[in-house]
Amino acid sequence: MKVTLFSHESDLDGLISASIGLIRFPQAKVIFLGYSKESFLTLVEKISIANKINEKHTFIISDLGLSDSFVDLLKNVFIDSSKNKNDLIWVDHHPWSENSINEVNEYIELVLDQTGKKCASELMYERFLVGNERAKILASLAHAMDFFTKDQYLTPISELIKYYLSFQDSGSRLFNLSIRLSKGILWDVDMENDYRKYSILSNNDKKEVLSSMRKRNINCLDVVFVKSSKYLQTSLFSEEVFKITNADLAIFYDENGKISIRRNNEKIACNEIAECMLFGGGHKYAAGGYLKVTTLEDVIKEIERIVSNLYPNYGKITK
Ligand SMILES: [Mn+2]
């Protein structure tokens, strides 16, 4: 049986979801995707090619949400694939709209947990490998990373993922990493060697980014604005930023208008802010989207507007 796994490229949960898939289906082809339109087009292309061939194909999509803007892009290929008896299993833990669920539910197997308590890797474990010790431990590592539980020792794989994403051949680097994870290798000399190269680059970026950081108080919320770096893993780095600034909220921005949102406490939900942006989505504790602006000054203005619209009485309530 042919198997193709599509998983989220940008974090440990995506990598481990793929690794658990690989333990179950060692023959699987793995394609790592982000949230760009090109990513979803790749998915459509691969599935439609398989729909034309008379051989059963299983597709697994993991740790990727479906936003309403991509439903139309995918629906037809899902319909064809169910007609062709190809299996399509979508495993995810991001918030989906009622509409997205209803549009695709009929044509694919949707393993969706929206309680906000599980990561995609845990869902992959439950769907494909219940009882497998290696998969169970891998899933628990992804959970610890996703929910910042700090109850387990984690090797710096998340940062290595960030490093590999900066390369042209990131797909094959991430694939090699997920293969090693699927074999139970959480760290080795090659990874150590890459990590040393990465550390030099990330330390330089850290200094630069921290020196250009800005802080604003918006409706009694302390918001810090930080430039994104291709070498810094946002969730991990946000912890350092919060330690230094003690801000409530961190907004990471880049020159393409891409915004990542992290929080330091439960005063606000990151996804509420993200939903006011283009292609915005995510979780309470971590979310992202796009703004049509790219300079720091404009990003600050936009976030001020969004936050004061969302929480107009915030200052009054908490004071
Ligand atoms: Mn995830």
Residues whose N, C-alpha, C, O or C-beta is under 5 A from the ligand:
A	BS01	MN	D13 D63 A120
